[in-house]
Amino acid sequence: MTGLLDRLNGRASVWLARIAAFILSLLAVATFADVVARYFFNRPFTFTVEMTELAMGLIVYLGVGLVTHNNSHITVDVVTLRLEERTRALFSLLTNLLAFAFLAVMIWQLFLRAQFLLAKADTTPIWRIPYWPIAFVMASASVLLLTGVLLHLIGAFQQLAGKQKRP
């Protein structure tokens, strides 16, 4: 079962990260065009701040699932490398359990915030884009972060039980 969850989480995370990379590319092009328009033609774009705000939220939440799935977060393991394998597995289990609990609450709050924005019908000032679809995408994409941590939690438990070696 975890193998299937791992494959599904990996595939979905890769596709969301590709979407995040595309959004980042659009943001880079828009920023470049805005700089050219501002300094060469004295006509800056009015929407780039708004676009950047929305894009940055999407880039983070769409990309963090892949980083978690691949276990690519920056870690400082100066202390834990000196510990025994079983103690490291216990630390991994505890930290992943805490992360899972924190992320579950965070995602729940993200969905509540998205529902609030839907009810409020708030929009961006220039383009009049509603905030709620972006909020729901961010909340939904963060579920892959949660499943990635769940997979790490299962792996830490298996490692502590002696069923799996540390990668």
Secondary structure as GFF3:
##gff-version 3
##sequence-region A 1 167
A	DSSP	alpha_helix	2	41	.	.	.	ID=ss1
A	DSSP	alpha_helix	48	69	.	.	.	ID=ss2
A	DSSP	three_ten_helix	80	82	.	.	.	ID=ss3
A	DSSP	alpha_helix	85	120	.	.	.	ID=ss4
A	DSSP	alpha_helix	131	160	.	.	.	ID=ss5
###
